[in-house]
Amino acid sequence: MSKKSKKQNAKNGTWALCITAGLMLGLGMTPMFGNLFISLIVCGIGGGIAGYFFTRK
């Protein structure tokens, strides 16, 4: 594997980890929002934003 492909795989893993953590947080926050779908969407988007900030240069 080249160095470039290893870095790309690491970035993809970070994105996936952040989005998954956001979705799990959304499941835990469901009673606060009162709606499962809204909490999953909001926290999933938040996880995506966190993944963006962790992987940008």
Buried (B, 14 or more C-beta within 10 A) or exposed (E): EEEEEEEEEEBEEBBEBBBEBBBBBBEEBBEEBEEEEEBBBBBBEBBEEBBEEEBEE
